[in-house]
């Protein structure tokens, strides 16, 4: 018996008789990927299940460019776009350890006389194979002792189907060739400039190196990433930053350079086509991947800085999130530079509503923290704070007294504040919270800003942190205890077990309380060792409690 044509819905099927309001509500729970598949089944679903496109992606990849241009040319979808995500990290052409070498000093392993490379060995360069092996090691480390969760199972299936090194390298070479072609033609820049006026609802542009996220777990499923073959293991791209715990020097700013190309293009196009767009939000967001925009972009006058100031000072511009890649010359570069001037004149002199500034300063390294210290007054002139609804400061070395003085200047319009991953060269988080409550008397403010604080987990994984928001707000505004303890401690602030939640930027399902490994086993989050009974588990947990200091129970 012949199958019915997918173009002719069966009259007897109840779903086709449902009111449009009901089907619309059902479709609202589906991901776009599911909607795409559903729309291909028949004309009914093609007409009743519209795609929800609010994001458009762009990068140095022809697939992303083609889809971006297609959306811009579509008279329905282009009007839905509110955010453009620019994936600004370039695929690696060589190992990370050699990325800062001058091209004339770099020796490709393929050309080195003593290098073992070829079909009989790995069929791919050693650096590529090493990156792929580290991806798998990191994947296992991030999973830890967790029980099987849906995300773990999906990634394990990809690992089981992982491409051979030779197949992965062959496909990667194709991607590199495509990237070189785009960089040579500037097709991505042309697509952005040509179509910036085609998105009437566009309000936000996010420039990030983190779109690829982690192996088999991207932050954004761009058209490029969705087209990857199953099991494709490759060096995850990122901006220059901290490599193996060591901060790389921020290179001199090159207005024509390939790195951070997205930032240059976006600033230039927005500044010089102000009548064609209504963009009021720019996010340069590294998502805690130990990288950021080269701080030397703000070292002095340049065409890029002229464009940046034009964008930020434009009337109606309200939202700036800026993650910076810094080095030991941070203070000299950022002190009294164009960044502070732009912030002071933001939004036509009326000030930003949202301002967040972060760095990748190495809080876990043995480097002299004073080298990374920048006086906050030079970064945030008073006019830049006058109209804020949100203020954020992340991975800065600070002095408690200076930070309190800055917070005292924040206006009554403030609704939220983020003070995460701070390194105190004087004072501590504990003292800061006491001053917020008692000295600044925030609990008596008519408008109580929601306070967010994240601290690094131990062991440290980029993108994963301990959130103590609830405990902090209860201490400042309620009757809770100081989550950082009642007594001063030497060294870095640490959160005791039982306080806060562990969350992961790239893995939302990872959320769990910050408690001991034994407690995680009792909660069913960690695996119980094979052969253990409930008695073994209780004994183990009891020993944990006995061995812990009182401050960490």
LINLIN-V259011 format. One record per residue. N is the residue number from 1. RES is the residue in one small letter. SS is DSSP state (helix for helix, strand for strand, loop for the rest). PSI is psi in degrees with one decimal (NA if undefined). D_FIRST is the distance of its C-alpha to the first C-alpha in Angstrom with 1 decimal. Layout:
# LINLIN-V259011
n->[N/N]
res->[RES/RES]
ss->[SS/SS]
psi->[PSI/PSI]
d_first->[D_FIRST/D_FIRST]
This chain:
# LINLIN-V259011
n->[1/2/3/4/5/6/7/8/9/10/11/12/13/14/15/16/17/18/19/20/21/22/23/24/25/26/27/28/29/30/31/32/33/34/35/36/37/38/39/40/41/42/43/44/45/46/47/48/49/50/51/52/53/54/55/56/57/58/59/60/61/62/63/64/65/66/67/68/69/70/71/72/73/74/75/76/77/78/79/80/81/82/83/84/85/86/87/88/89/90/91/92/93/94/95/96/97/98/99/100/101/102/103/104/105/106/107/108/109/110/111/112/113/114/115/116/117/118/119/120/121/122/123/124/125/126/127/128/129/130/131/132/133/134/135/136/137/138/139/140/141/142/143/144/145/146/147/148/149/150/151/152/153/154/155/156/157/158/159/160/161/162/163/164/165/166/167/168/169/170/171/172/173/174/175/176/177/178/179/180/181/182/183/184/185/186/187/188/189/190/191/192/193/194/195/196/197/198/199/200/201/202/203/204/205/206/207/208/209/210/211/212/213/214/215/216/217/218/219/220/221/222/223/224/225/226/227/228/229/230/231/232/233/234/235/236/237/238/239/240/241/242/243/244/245/246/247/248/249/250/251/252/253/254/255/256/257/258/259/260/261/262/263/264/265/266/267/268/269/270/271/272/273/274/275/276/277/278/279/280/281/282/283/284/285/286/287/288/289/290/291/292/293/294/295/296/297/298/299/300/301/302/303/304/305/306/307/308/309/310/311/312/313/314/315/316/317/318/319/320/321/322/323/324/325/326/327/328/329/330/331/332/333/334/335/336/337/338/339/340/341/342/343/344/345/346/347/348/349/350/351/352/353/354/355/356/357/358/359/360/361/362/363/364/365/366/367/368/369/370/371/372/373/374/375/376/377/378/379/380/381/382/383/384/385/386/387/388/389/390/391/392/393/394/395/396/397/398/399/400/401/402/403/404/405/406/407/408/409/410/411/412/413/414/415/416/417/418/419/420/421/422/423/424/425/426/427/428/429/430/431/432/433/434/435/436/437/438/439/440/441/442/443/444/445/446/447/448/449/450/451/452/453/454/455/456/457/458/459/460/461/462/463/464/465/466/467/468/469/470/471/472/473/474/475/476/477/478/479/480/481/482/483/484/485/486/487/488/489/490/491/492/493/494/495/496/497/498/499/500/501/502/503/504/505/506/507/508/509/510/511/512/513/514/515/516/517/518/519/520/521/522/523/524/525/526/527/528/529/530/531/532/533/534/535/536/537/538/539/540/541/542/543/544/545/546/547/548/549/550/551/552/553]
res->[x/x/x/x/x/x/x/x/x/x/x/x/x/x/x/x/x/x/x/x/x/x/x/x/x/x/x/x/x/x/x/x/x/x/x/x/x/x/x/x/x/x/x/x/x/x/x/x/x/x/x/x/x/x/x/x/x/x/x/x/x/x/x/x/x/x/x/x/x/x/x/x/x/x/x/x/x/x/x/x/x/x/x/x/x/x/x/x/x/x/x/x/x/x/x/x/x/x/x/x/x/x/x/x/x/x/x/x/x/x/x/x/x/x/x/x/x/x/x/x/x/x/x/x/x/x/x/x/x/x/x/x/x/x/x/x/x/x/x/x/x/x/x/x/x/x/x/x/x/x/x/x/x/x/x/x/x/x/x/x/x/x/x/x/x/x/x/x/x/x/x/x/x/x/x/x/x/x/x/x/x/x/x/x/x/x/x/x/x/x/x/x/x/x/x/x/x/x/x/x/x/x/x/x/x/x/x/x/x/x/x/x/x/x/x/x/x/x/x/x/x/x/x/x/x/x/x/x/x/x/x/x/x/x/x/x/x/x/x/x/x/x/x/x/x/x/x/x/x/x/x/x/x/x/x/x/x/x/x/x/x/x/x/x/x/x/x/x/x/x/x/x/x/x/x/x/x/x/x/x/x/x/x/x/x/x/x/x/x/x/x/x/x/x/x/x/x/x/x/x/x/x/x/x/x/x/x/x/x/x/x/x/x/x/x/x/x/x/x/x/x/x/x/x/x/x/x/x/x/x/x/x/x/x/x/x/x/x/x/x/x/x/x/x/x/x/x/x/x/x/x/x/x/x/x/x/x/x/x/x/x/x/x/x/x/x/x/x/x/x/x/x/x/x/x/x/x/x/x/x/x/x/x/x/x/x/x/x/x/x/x/x/x/x/x/x/x/x/x/x/x/x/x/x/x/x/x/x/x/x/x/x/x/x/x/x/x/x/x/x/x/x/x/x/x/x/x/x/x/x/x/x/x/x/x/x/x/x/x/x/x/x/x/x/x/x/x/x/x/x/x/x/x/x/x/x/x/x/x/x/x/x/x/x/x/x/x/x/x/x/x/x/x/x/x/x/x/x/x/x/x/x/x/x/x/x/x/x/x/x/x/x/x/x/x/x/x/x/x/x/x/x/x/x/x/x/x/x/x/x/x/x/x/x/x/x/x/x/x/x/x/x/x/x/x/x/x/x/x/x/x/x/x/x/x/x/x/x/x/x/x/x/x/x/x/x/x/x/x/x/x/x/x]
ss->[loop/loop/loop/loop/loop/loop/loop/loop/loop/loop/loop/loop/loop/helix/helix/helix/helix/loop/loop/helix/helix/helix/helix/helix/helix/helix/helix/loop/loop/loop/loop/helix/helix/helix/helix/helix/helix/helix/helix/loop/loop/loop/helix/helix/helix/helix/helix/helix/loop/loop/loop/loop/loop/loop/strand/strand/strand/strand/loop/loop/loop/helix/helix/helix/helix/helix/helix/helix/helix/helix/helix/helix/helix/loop/loop/loop/helix/helix/helix/helix/loop/loop/strand/strand/strand/strand/strand/loop/loop/loop/loop/loop/loop/loop/loop/helix/helix/helix/loop/loop/loop/loop/loop/loop/loop/loop/loop/loop/loop/loop/loop/loop/loop/loop/loop/loop/loop/loop/loop/loop/loop/loop/loop/loop/loop/helix/helix/helix/helix/helix/helix/helix/helix/helix/helix/helix/helix/helix/helix/helix/helix/helix/helix/loop/loop/strand/loop/loop/loop/helix/helix/helix/helix/helix/helix/helix/helix/helix/helix/helix/loop/loop/loop/loop/helix/helix/helix/helix/helix/helix/helix/helix/helix/helix/helix/helix/helix/helix/helix/helix/helix/helix/helix/helix/helix/loop/helix/helix/helix/helix/helix/helix/helix/helix/helix/helix/helix/helix/loop/loop/loop/loop/loop/strand/strand/strand/strand/strand/loop/loop/loop/loop/loop/strand/loop/loop/strand/loop/loop/loop/loop/loop/helix/helix/helix/helix/loop/loop/loop/loop/loop/loop/loop/loop/loop/loop/loop/loop/loop/loop/strand/strand/strand/loop/loop/strand/strand/loop/loop/loop/loop/loop/loop/loop/loop/loop/loop/loop/loop/loop/helix/helix/helix/helix/helix/helix/helix/helix/helix/helix/helix/helix/loop/helix/helix/helix/loop/loop/loop/loop/strand/strand/strand/strand/loop/loop/loop/loop/loop/loop/strand/loop/strand/strand/helix/helix/helix/helix/loop/loop/loop/loop/helix/helix/helix/helix/helix/helix/helix/helix/helix/helix/loop/loop/loop/loop/loop/loop/strand/strand/strand/strand/strand/strand/strand/loop/loop/loop/loop/helix/helix/helix/helix/helix/loop/loop/loop/helix/helix/helix/helix/helix/helix/helix/loop/loop/helix/helix/helix/loop/loop/loop/loop/strand/strand/strand/strand/strand/strand/loop/loop/loop/loop/loop/loop/loop/loop/loop/helix/helix/helix/helix/strand/loop/loop/helix/helix/helix/helix/loop/loop/helix/helix/helix/helix/loop/loop/loop/loop/strand/strand/strand/strand/strand/loop/loop/strand/strand/strand/helix/helix/helix/helix/helix/helix/helix/helix/helix/loop/loop/loop/loop/loop/loop/loop/strand/strand/strand/strand/strand/loop/loop/strand/strand/strand/strand/loop/loop/helix/helix/helix/helix/helix/helix/helix/helix/helix/helix/helix/loop/loop/helix/helix/helix/loop/loop/loop/loop/loop/strand/strand/strand/loop/strand/strand/strand/loop/loop/loop/loop/loop/loop/loop/strand/strand/strand/strand/loop/helix/helix/helix/helix/helix/helix/helix/helix/helix/loop/loop/loop/loop/loop/loop/loop/loop/loop/loop/loop/loop/loop/loop/loop/loop/loop/loop/loop/loop/loop/loop/loop/strand/strand/strand/strand/loop/loop/loop/helix/helix/helix/loop/strand/strand/loop/loop/loop/helix/helix/helix/helix/helix/helix/loop/loop/loop/strand/loop/loop/loop/loop/loop/loop/loop/helix/helix/helix/helix/helix/helix/helix/helix/helix/helix/helix/helix/helix/helix/loop/loop/helix/helix/helix/loop]
psi->[132.7/144.3/146.8/148.0/133.3/-18.6/-9.7/100.4/144.5/125.1/-28.0/-10.0/123.6/-30.6/-29.6/-11.3/0.2/144.8/151.3/-33.6/-35.9/-48.8/-36.3/-39.4/-40.1/-46.2/-25.0/-18.4/-6.5/144.3/159.8/-35.6/-39.0/-38.2/-39.4/-45.0/-41.4/-40.4/-23.4/-8.9/-37.4/170.1/-32.1/-51.9/-30.4/-32.2/-22.9/-11.1/74.8/148.3/147.5/93.6/108.0/-14.9/140.6/137.8/147.7/144.2/-176.3/56.3/131.4/-31.8/-46.6/-39.3/-43.9/-44.5/-40.1/-46.9/-37.5/-40.9/-43.3/-28.5/-11.0/124.5/-14.1/-53.8/-34.9/-28.4/-11.4/-15.2/120.7/-21.5/136.7/127.0/115.5/109.2/100.9/8.8/129.7/143.1/139.0/134.9/-17.8/176.9/150.3/-34.9/-20.6/4.4/-27.6/-0.8/147.8/137.8/-31.2/-21.4/-8.6/132.5/115.5/133.0/-26.0/-25.9/-14.2/134.3/-35.5/0.4/133.9/104.7/133.6/179.5/-32.9/-13.2/-95.3/-12.6/21.2/159.1/147.2/-38.2/-38.1/-45.1/-39.2/-43.0/-42.0/-39.0/-39.9/-34.2/-46.0/-39.2/-43.2/-37.9/-44.8/-39.4/-39.8/-31.0/-38.5/-132.8/18.4/148.1/166.4/122.8/162.9/-43.3/-40.2/-43.0/-43.7/-42.0/-35.6/-35.2/-38.1/-39.6/-40.2/-29.1/18.1/140.0/151.7/155.7/-39.0/-41.5/-40.3/-43.1/-38.5/-45.5/-38.7/-37.8/-36.6/-43.5/-40.5/-41.9/-40.6/-41.1/-43.3/-41.0/-42.1/-43.5/-35.5/-39.1/-16.1/37.7/-34.7/-40.4/-40.1/-41.7/-42.4/-46.9/-38.7/-34.3/3.4/-29.7/3.4/-2.3/88.0/-24.1/0.5/125.2/-25.4/141.3/125.4/121.9/119.1/148.8/3.3/9.4/-36.0/-13.9/-118.2/172.0/126.7/21.2/67.7/154.0/-42.7/130.2/79.4/161.9/-38.8/-49.4/-37.5/-23.9/-5.5/143.4/151.0/137.3/17.7/112.3/126.9/160.7/119.3/120.7/154.3/164.2/161.5/147.4/-129.8/126.0/122.2/39.2/-1.2/124.3/131.2/152.2/138.9/119.4/162.3/143.1/127.0/113.1/-14.1/7.3/163.6/-39.2/142.9/29.7/-37.5/-41.7/-45.3/-47.4/-46.8/-44.9/-44.2/-47.2/-43.2/-39.2/-34.0/3.3/46.8/-23.1/-8.4/-0.8/165.2/36.5/123.7/3.7/128.0/129.3/116.7/96.9/115.9/-5.1/44.2/27.9/27.9/35.8/-171.5/179.8/135.3/119.7/-24.8/-6.2/-24.7/17.4/-24.1/-172.0/140.9/165.4/-33.6/-43.2/-34.2/-43.3/-42.5/-46.8/-38.0/-37.6/-48.8/-35.2/-3.9/132.6/133.1/-11.4/124.9/-15.9/120.3/122.4/123.7/109.7/129.9/141.9/118.8/165.5/-166.1/-8.3/20.9/-47.1/-47.1/-36.1/-44.2/-18.8/121.7/32.1/-171.4/-18.9/-50.3/-37.7/-41.9/-41.3/-38.4/-32.2/11.0/148.0/47.6/26.9/-3.0/-11.3/152.6/156.9/-28.2/123.2/121.1/127.7/128.1/163.0/176.6/32.9/135.1/89.3/-15.2/8.7/170.1/12.1/156.8/114.9/-27.7/-30.1/-23.5/7.8/130.4/127.7/127.6/-29.5/-28.4/-21.8/-32.4/80.0/151.0/-41.9/-24.9/-12.7/-5.9/-22.1/18.8/140.6/-23.0/138.7/133.5/140.7/124.0/134.8/47.8/145.1/130.2/164.1/133.1/-46.7/-40.0/-40.0/-40.4/-40.4/-40.3/-45.1/-29.1/-22.9/-12.8/140.7/170.2/-12.9/-9.7/129.7/-26.9/154.8/139.5/118.7/78.2/147.7/39.2/141.5/122.8/114.7/-15.9/130.8/-160.5/168.4/-41.5/-48.6/-36.1/-45.1/-39.0/-40.7/-35.9/-41.8/-47.2/-41.3/-51.1/-13.6/48.3/-24.3/-14.9/3.0/142.3/-43.3/114.1/108.7/137.7/126.8/130.2/130.2/126.9/140.6/151.9/139.8/157.2/116.1/155.9/128.3/124.9/131.8/-8.7/134.6/165.9/121.6/124.1/29.7/-50.0/-45.8/-38.4/-47.0/-34.2/-34.1/-43.9/-44.3/-12.2/-138.9/15.7/164.7/161.0/117.9/-15.8/9.6/165.7/-18.6/144.3/143.7/153.2/152.4/-165.3/143.8/135.3/142.5/126.8/153.2/145.7/-5.6/127.5/170.7/141.4/124.9/158.3/125.2/-38.2/-3.9/77.8/-31.4/-4.5/-13.5/132.4/161.6/151.8/92.0/175.0/159.7/-38.4/-40.1/-37.9/-34.3/-43.0/-33.3/-5.3/15.7/-39.4/151.6/145.1/130.6/142.9/133.9/-9.9/143.1/176.4/-29.3/-45.1/-42.9/-41.9/-39.4/-44.8/-45.8/-39.0/-38.6/-38.9/-48.9/-38.4/-37.9/-17.0/144.6/155.1/-31.4/-12.1/8.4/NA]
d_first->[0.0/3.8/6.6/9.3/12.3/15.1/17.5/16.3/17.1/15.5/18.3/18.1/18.9/22.6/23.6/23.3/25.7/28.3/31.6/32.3/35.2/33.1/30.5/33.5/35.2/32.1/31.8/35.5/35.0/32.7/34.1/33.7/31.6/29.0/29.3/28.6/25.3/24.4/25.3/22.8/19.7/19.9/22.6/23.5/24.7/26.2/28.4/29.2/29.8/32.7/34.1/37.5/39.6/43.2/44.0/44.2/45.1/47.4/48.8/49.8/46.2/44.3/41.0/42.9/44.7/41.7/40.0/43.4/43.8/40.3/41.0/44.4/42.8/40.2/41.8/40.1/40.1/43.6/45.0/43.7/45.4/48.3/48.8/48.9/48.9/50.7/49.9/53.3/53.4/53.2/51.5/54.2/55.5/57.7/58.6/59.8/63.2/63.9/62.7/66.2/67.7/68.8/66.5/69.5/70.1/66.6/65.8/62.2/61.5/59.8/63.2/65.4/66.9/66.6/63.1/60.5/57.4/54.9/51.8/53.6/54.5/52.2/50.7/51.6/54.9/56.5/56.7/52.9/52.3/54.9/53.3/49.9/51.5/53.4/50.2/48.8/52.2/52.3/48.8/49.9/53.2/51.7/49.4/52.4/52.0/49.3/46.7/43.1/42.0/38.7/40.5/42.0/38.7/37.1/40.1/40.3/36.8/37.9/41.0/38.9/37.0/40.2/40.6/43.2/46.6/46.1/42.6/43.8/47.0/45.1/42.9/46.0/47.9/45.3/45.8/49.6/49.4/47.5/50.0/52.9/51.5/51.1/54.6/56.0/54.4/54.6/51.2/50.8/54.1/53.3/50.0/51.9/54.8/52.7/50.4/52.8/53.1/49.4/48.9/50.8/50.0/51.1/53.7/53.6/53.5/53.2/54.5/53.7/53.6/51.4/47.9/46.8/48.2/47.8/45.6/41.9/43.3/44.1/45.9/43.8/40.4/41.3/38.9/40.8/40.4/36.7/36.2/37.9/36.0/35.4/38.5/40.8/44.4/47.1/50.5/50.1/52.1/54.9/58.0/61.3/62.8/63.7/62.8/63.4/65.5/67.8/67.9/67.8/70.2/69.0/69.4/71.4/69.3/68.0/66.8/64.8/63.5/59.9/60.0/59.5/58.4/56.2/59.2/61.3/58.6/57.8/61.5/62.3/59.5/60.1/63.8/63.8/61.1/62.1/61.4/57.7/56.7/57.4/57.0/59.2/58.0/58.3/57.3/58.3/56.7/56.7/55.1/57.8/56.9/60.6/60.6/61.3/62.6/65.6/68.6/70.6/68.7/71.2/74.3/75.6/75.1/72.2/69.8/67.1/69.5/70.4/66.7/66.3/69.2/68.0/64.7/66.1/69.1/67.0/67.3/64.1/63.3/63.1/61.3/62.1/60.9/62.6/62.2/64.8/65.2/68.9/71.6/75.2/76.4/74.3/77.4/79.1/75.9/74.8/78.3/79.2/76.5/74.2/71.8/74.3/75.3/71.7/71.2/74.4/73.4/69.7/68.2/71.1/73.6/72.0/70.5/67.0/65.2/63.3/65.1/64.0/65.7/64.8/65.8/64.8/68.4/68.4/69.3/68.7/70.8/74.5/75.3/78.1/76.5/79.3/78.0/74.9/76.7/76.8/78.9/76.5/78.9/78.5/74.7/74.5/77.3/77.8/76.2/72.9/72.8/73.9/70.6/68.3/65.6/64.5/66.5/65.3/67.2/65.5/66.9/70.4/73.7/75.7/78.9/78.6/81.4/80.2/76.7/78.1/80.1/77.1/75.1/78.1/77.6/74.0/73.8/73.1/69.8/68.4/65.3/64.2/65.7/64.4/67.0/65.0/65.9/69.6/72.3/75.6/78.7/80.7/79.7/76.3/73.2/75.0/78.0/75.8/74.1/77.5/78.8/75.8/76.4/80.2/81.7/79.2/78.5/74.9/74.3/76.5/74.7/73.3/70.1/69.2/67.2/64.4/65.5/63.1/64.3/62.3/63.9/62.8/61.3/62.9/61.5/61.0/57.6/57.2/55.0/55.7/58.5/60.0/59.9/62.9/62.4/62.5/65.5/67.4/66.9/67.9/71.1/72.0/71.2/71.1/72.8/71.0/72.6/72.8/69.6/71.7/74.3/77.7/79.8/80.1/78.6/79.3/76.7/73.2/71.9/69.5/67.4/67.8/64.9/63.6/63.9/61.2/57.5/56.2/53.6/51.9/51.3/48.3/46.9/47.1/45.7/48.8/51.0/53.3/56.9/59.7/60.6/61.6/59.1/59.8/58.9/55.7/54.8/55.8/53.6/50.6/50.5/51.9/50.8/53.2/54.4/52.8/54.8/56.5/56.8/57.6/61.3/61.1/59.7/62.3/65.1/63.8/63.6/67.0/68.5/66.9/68.7/71.9/71.9/71.1/73.8/74.2/73.0/69.6/68.6]
